[in-house]
């Protein structure tokens, strides 16, 4: 997960445990240009749940985000392509 920005970007954040990404989404700056997410369907669900559970979820316009599928099912489905 990498917040997009035009001048400087923080290092990528790797999930350390189940629910970690969901918790981190509460710290994402709502004025950021967007978010890049690489992972499986569980990672996507954590991003969406984390964004929807924010205290300011109703008033904040959602940042655009890019999803790069890289879960374990992707690797099993297309062997030899990674």
C-alpha positions in Angstrom: 0.0 0.0 0.0 1.6 3.3 -1.1 -0.1 6.7 -0.9 0.3 8.5 -4.2 1.8 11.9 -4.2 3.4 14.3 -6.6 6.4 15.4 -4.6 7.4 12.7 -2.1 6.0 9.3 -1.2 6.4 7.3 2.0 7.9 3.8 1.7 5.5 1.0 0.8 3.7 -0.5 3.8 3.5 -4.2 4.1 0.8 -5.9 6.1 2.2 -7.6 9.2 -1.0 -9.2 10.5 -4.7 -9.7 9.7 -6.5 -6.4 10.1 -3.3 -4.3 9.8 -4.1 -2.6 6.5 -7.6 -1.9 7.8 -6.2 -0.1 10.8 -3.7 1.8 8.7 -6.4 3.1 6.5 -7.6 5.3 9.4 -4.3 7.2 9.1 -4.4 7.9 5.3 -4.5 11.6 4.6 -7.9 12.2 2.8 -6.2 14.8 0.7 -3.7 12.3 -0.8 -3.8 11.8 -4.6 -4.6 8.1 -4.2 -3.5 4.7 -3.0 -1.8 1.8 -4.7 -2.8 -1.6 -3.3 -1.1 -4.9 -4.2 -2.5 -8.1 -2.7 -5.4 -10.5 -2.8 -9.0 -10.1 -2.1 -8.4 -10.0 1.6 -6.2 -7.0 1.2 -8.9 -5.2 -0.9 -11.5 -6.0 1.8 -9.2 -4.5 4.5 -8.7 -1.3 2.4 -12.4 -0.9 1.8 -13.4 -1.7 5.4 -10.8 0.6 6.8 -11.9 3.5 4.6 -15.6 2.9 5.4 -15.0 2.7 9.1 -13.2 6.1 9.4 -14.9 8.7 11.6 -14.9 11.1 8.6 -16.0 8.5 6.0 -19.2 10.3 5.1 -17.6 13.7 4.7 -14.4 12.8 3.0 -14.2 12.2 -0.8 -12.6 8.8 -1.4 -9.1 8.9 -2.8 -8.7 7.0 -6.1 -6.8 3.8 -5.7 -5.1 1.3 -8.0 -5.4 -2.4 -7.3 -2.6 -4.8 -8.5 -3.8 -8.4 -8.1 -1.0 -10.4 -6.5 -2.7 -12.8 -4.1 -1.9 -16.6 -4.0 -4.8 -17.5 -6.3 -3.3 -15.3 -9.1 0.0 -17.2 -8.8 -1.7 -20.7 -8.9 -4.0 -19.7 -11.8 -1.2 -18.5 -14.2 1.8 -20.6 -13.3 5.1 -19.6 -14.8 4.0 -16.0 -15.6 5.4 -14.4 -12.4 
